[in-house]
Amino acid sequence: MNITILGAGVVGVTSAWYLAKAGHSVTVIDRQPAAALETSFANAGEVSPGYSSPWAAPGIPMKAVKWLFMEHSPLIIRPTLDPAALRWIGQMLRNCTSQRYAINKSRMVRVAEYSRDCLMALRQQTNIQYDQRTQGTLEVFRTQKQFDGIGKDVAVLKAGGVPYEILDRDGCVAAEPGLSTSREKIVGGLRLPGDETGDCFMFTTELAKLAEEAGVKFIYDTGIMRPITEGNRVKAIETTKGIVEAGVFVGALGSYTPQLLKHLDIDLPVYPVKGYSITVPIVDAARAPISTVMDEAHKIAMTRLGDRIRVGGMAEIAGYSKDLPAKRQATLTHSVEDLFGGAGDQSQAKFWSGLRPMTPDGTPVIGATRYSNLYLNTGHGTLGWTMACGSAQVLSDIISGKKPEIEVADLAISRYSA
């Protein structure tokens, strides 16, 4: 089949790779001059299947109120009258029940665990390099109350067969020696040894090169305007450089996918939730994290990427703004310096923001739409890097008429109309 993918982030590029390997003729269109220049550019670097959890969880509404008054808050809500934002918040709040949390987390872990396996296979097949490490994720808790509240997550990990370790303070320091100087600030941790890390931008650009060698055509510097339909099919896409026809189209535009689908009267509940990161050169390797450390108190991840530390986190509801307030950088700096003081040169920190495409239930949208040749691979939120390979393989199987290796019926956009 002749397939056009809209979007060249990590999800779009992995989709192109797996579809090309399945024998299809693939074209990728993106408005940027190269791949992975938006949300995939400087994310936290985690490939964390075990940490795949929806933001919508029991207790979150009360926590959110408290967070809004914290100096280094993980949640920022800018005042808005945007109907899309208000509706999305309402939908998310309806998912903050124990029953919905368990369903949504199980879906996310299913996709993420499969994706990690797909990434491992891809790495073996291609020897792709991206500052990868396979040394797990450690979530650290600063209060006993936080530590005592991990039961619901552990239950889902058990049910999904995901390996985990519950560590006391000394166990955390043994896993991450850089925490030795801040050991008194933590009470314990949850370690997920099967998790990985890596530079998403490096991975995506390298995979795009491999995809080109496999026959994928990339069209950059090209804005995507609107779809042109014929009956229940998308006949073509109007771009800033003309009309592009194809037999199949894949929407992988992240936070911008809903704007495309509005032209088709398809309501996709994906909203841009802004995240921030800093990238800091390591000046004292003994003090730096070995892999990824999650600071539960601030919802911030600190990841070792080669000779750098990537510090990422926060959730800001501010529409499509990509501004860089100094206050947000201060929160990232505070978290990493509080736990790994002196490991990096903060004077050389590179500050960045990106828009994560979040669904109200946390689960990505993968699969068919009511248009017979239009498919979606979007809505991965903070887990696009974690879920990219598995989502792409699932999508390739669906389009190719093959039975996917995991359950996919509850991943499509149709779940919102059920």
Solvent accessible surface area in square Angstrom, and as a share of the most:
residue,aa,sasa,rsa
1,M,111,0.49
2,N,74,0.38
3,I,0,0.00
4,T,2,0.01
5,I,0,0.00
6,L,0,0.00
7,G,3,0.03
8,A,2,0.01
9,G,24,0.24
10,V,7,0.04
11,V,17,0.10
12,G,0,0.00
13,V,0,0.00
14,T,0,0.00
15,S,0,0.00
16,A,0,0.00
17,W,16,0.05
18,Y,23,0.09
19,L,0,0.00
20,A,16,0.12
21,K,125,0.53
22,A,51,0.40
23,G,66,0.63
24,H,25,0.11
25,S,72,0.47
26,V,5,0.03
27,T,22,0.13
28,V,1,0.01
29,I,0,0.00
30,D,17,0.09
31,R,112,0.41
32,Q,45,0.20
33,P,82,0.51
34,A,40,0.31
35,A,3,0.03
36,A,2,0.02
37,L,60,0.30
38,E,41,0.18
39,T,43,0.25
40,S,9,0.06
41,F,80,0.33
42,A,6,0.04
43,N,34,0.17
44,A,18,0.14
45,G,1,0.01
46,E,29,0.13
47,V,1,0.00
48,S,1,0.01
49,P,0,0.00
50,G,4,0.04
51,Y,49,0.19
52,S,0,0.00
53,S,34,0.22
54,P,7,0.04
55,W,56,0.19
56,A,1,0.01
57,A,10,0.08
58,P,41,0.26
59,G,39,0.38
60,I,17,0.09
61,P,53,0.34
62,M,131,0.58
63,K,88,0.37
64,A,17,0.13
65,V,83,0.48
66,K,125,0.53
67,W,23,0.08
68,L,82,0.41
69,F,172,0.72
70,M,67,0.30
71,E,133,0.60
72,H,31,0.14
73,S,12,0.08
74,P,0,0.00
75,L,20,0.10
76,I,23,0.12
77,I,65,0.33
78,R,69,0.25
79,P,140,0.88
80,T,49,0.28
81,L,165,0.82
82,D,50,0.26
83,P,103,0.65
84,A,43,0.33
85,A,0,0.00
86,L,94,0.47
87,R,119,0.43
88,W,10,0.04
89,I,36,0.18
90,G,22,0.21
91,Q,38,0.17
92,M,28,0.13
93,L,80,0.40
94,R,161,0.59
95,N,19,0.10
96,C,18,0.11
97,T,65,0.38
98,S,82,0.53
99,Q,134,0.60
100,R,79,0.29
101,Y,10,0.04
102,A,47,0.36
103,I,62,0.32
104,N,0,0.00
105,K,2,0.01
106,S,52,0.34
107,R,26,0.09
108,M,5,0.02
109,V,6,0.03
110,R,63,0.23
111,V,0,0.00
112,A,0,0.00
113,E,33,0.15
114,Y,22,0.08
115,S,2,0.01
116,R,30,0.11
117,D,75,0.39
118,C,16,0.09
119,L,4,0.02
120,M,73,0.33
121,A,40,0.31
122,L,2,0.01
123,R,39,0.14
124,Q,150,0.67
125,Q,134,0.60
126,T,38,0.22
127,N,109,0.56
128,I,7,0.04
129,Q,101,0.45
130,Y,1,0.00
131,D,51,0.27
132,Q,42,0.19
133,R,65,0.24
134,T,78,0.46
135,Q,81,0.36
136,G,1,0.01
137,T,1,0.01
138,L,3,0.02
139,E,13,0.06
140,V,0,0.00
141,F,5,0.02
142,R,47,0.17
143,T,64,0.37
144,Q,99,0.44
145,K,165,0.70
146,Q,51,0.23
147,F,32,0.13
148,D,102,0.53
149,G,42,0.40
150,I,18,0.09
151,G,47,0.45
152,K,85,0.36
153,D,32,0.17
154,V,15,0.08
155,A,58,0.45
156,V,19,0.11
157,L,1,0.01
158,K,133,0.56
159,A,94,0.73
160,G,49,0.47
161,G,63,0.60
162,V,10,0.06
163,P,74,0.46
164,Y,60,0.23
165,E,68,0.30
166,I,92,0.47
167,L,32,0.16
168,D,89,0.46
169,R,71,0.26
170,D,87,0.45
171,G,18,0.17
172,C,0,0.00
173,V,26,0.15
174,A,81,0.63
175,A,31,0.24
176,E,6,0.03
177,P,67,0.42
178,G,6,0.05
179,L,0,0.00
180,S,56,0.36
181,T,106,0.62
182,S,4,0.03
183,R,75,0.28
184,E,119,0.54
185,K,91,0.38
186,I,0,0.00
187,V,39,0.22
188,G,0,0.00
189,G,0,0.00
190,L,6,0.03
191,R,53,0.19
192,L,3,0.02
193,P,43,0.27
194,G,27,0.26
195,D,2,0.01
196,E,5,0.02
197,T,0,0.00
198,G,0,0.00
199,D,6,0.03
200,C,1,0.00
201,F,64,0.27
202,M,63,0.28
203,F,0,0.00
204,T,0,0.00
205,T,32,0.19
206,E,59,0.26
207,L,0,0.00
208,A,9,0.07
209,K,113,0.48
210,L,48,0.24
211,A,0,0.00
212,E,94,0.42
213,E,141,0.63
214,A,49,0.38
215,G,59,0.57
216,V,7,0.04
217,K,122,0.52
218,F,23,0.10
219,I,45,0.23
220,Y,55,0.21
221,D,81,0.42
222,T,2,0.01
223,G,19,0.18
224,I,37,0.19
225,M,101,0.45
226,R,106,0.39
227,P,8,0.05
228,I,46,0.24
229,T,60,0.35
230,E,109,0.49
231,G,74,0.71
232,N,92,0.47
233,R,103,0.38
234,V,0,0.00
235,K,93,0.39
236,A,2,0.01
237,I,2,0.01
238,E,51,0.23
239,T,8,0.05
240,T,87,0.50
241,K,135,0.57
242,G,33,0.32
243,I,97,0.49
244,V,33,0.19
245,E,105,0.47
246,A,14,0.11
247,G,28,0.27
248,V,9,0.05
249,F,0,0.00
250,V,0,0.00
251,G,0,0.00
252,A,9,0.07
253,L,38,0.19
254,G,21,0.20
255,S,4,0.02
256,Y,46,0.18
257,T,0,0.00
258,P,16,0.10
259,Q,83,0.37
260,L,9,0.05
261,L,0,0.00
262,K,149,0.63
263,H,108,0.48
264,L,7,0.04
265,D,119,0.62
266,I,11,0.06
267,D,84,0.44
268,L,8,0.04
269,P,10,0.06
270,V,10,0.06
271,Y,10,0.04
272,P,1,0.01
273,V,4,0.02
274,K,0,0.00
275,G,4,0.04
276,Y,3,0.01
277,S,1,0.01
278,I,0,0.00
279,T,16,0.09
280,V,1,0.01
281,P,48,0.30
282,I,30,0.15
283,V,98,0.56
284,D,50,0.26
285,A,60,0.46
286,A,83,0.64
287,R,108,0.39
288,A,3,0.02
289,P,0,0.00
290,I,53,0.27
291,S,2,0.01
292,T,0,0.00
293,V,0,0.00
294,M,11,0.05
295,D,0,0.00
296,E,24,0.11
297,A,19,0.15
298,H,18,0.08
299,K,42,0.18
300,I,0,0.00
301,A,2,0.02
302,M,0,0.00
303,T,0,0.00
304,R,33,0.12
305,L,0,0.00
306,G,29,0.28
307,D,103,0.53
308,R,54,0.20
309,I,1,0.00
310,R,10,0.04
311,V,0,0.00
312,G,5,0.04
313,G,7,0.07
314,M,2,0.01
315,A,3,0.03
316,E,0,0.00
317,I,9,0.05
318,A,21,0.16
319,G,17,0.16
320,Y,82,0.31
321,S,36,0.23
322,K,84,0.35
323,D,64,0.33
324,L,83,0.41
325,P,35,0.22
326,A,83,0.64
327,K,125,0.53
328,R,34,0.12
329,Q,49,0.22
330,A,48,0.37
331,T,4,0.03
332,L,0,0.00
333,T,36,0.21
334,H,67,0.30
335,S,0,0.00
336,V,3,0.02
337,E,59,0.26
338,D,31,0.16
339,L,1,0.00
340,F,1,0.01
341,G,25,0.24
342,G,31,0.29
343,A,0,0.00
344,G,10,0.10
345,D,43,0.23
346,Q,47,0.21
347,S,95,0.61
348,Q,107,0.47
349,A,22,0.17
350,K,150,0.63
351,F,43,0.18
352,W,46,0.16
353,S,11,0.07
354,G,3,0.03
355,L,4,0.02
356,R,31,0.11
357,P,13,0.08
358,M,10,0.04
359,T,3,0.02
360,P,3,0.02
361,D,5,0.02
362,G,11,0.10
363,T,0,0.00
364,P,0,0.00
365,V,1,0.00
366,I,1,0.00
367,G,2,0.02
368,A,50,0.39
369,T,18,0.10
370,R,148,0.54
371,Y,31,0.12
372,S,58,0.38
373,N,3,0.02
374,L,2,0.01
375,Y,32,0.12
376,L,0,0.00
377,N,1,0.00
378,T,2,0.01
379,G,1,0.01
380,H,5,0.02
381,G,8,0.08
382,T,62,0.36
383,L,17,0.08
384,G,13,0.13
385,W,9,0.03
386,T,4,0.02
387,M,0,0.00
388,A,0,0.00
389,C,3,0.02
390,G,0,0.00
391,S,0,0.00
392,A,0,0.00
393,Q,42,0.19
394,V,0,0.00
395,L,0,0.00
396,S,2,0.01
397,D,7,0.04
398,I,46,0.23
399,I,12,0.06
400,S,39,0.25
401,G,71,0.68
402,K,124,0.52
403,K,184,0.78
404,P,20,0.13
405,E,136,0.61
406,I,31,0.16
407,E,97,0.44
408,V,28,0.16
409,A,79,0.61
410,D,34,0.18
411,L,0,0.00
412,A,18,0.14
413,I,23,0.12
414,S,66,0.43
415,R,33,0.12
416,Y,67,0.25
417,S,97,0.63
418,A,127,0.99
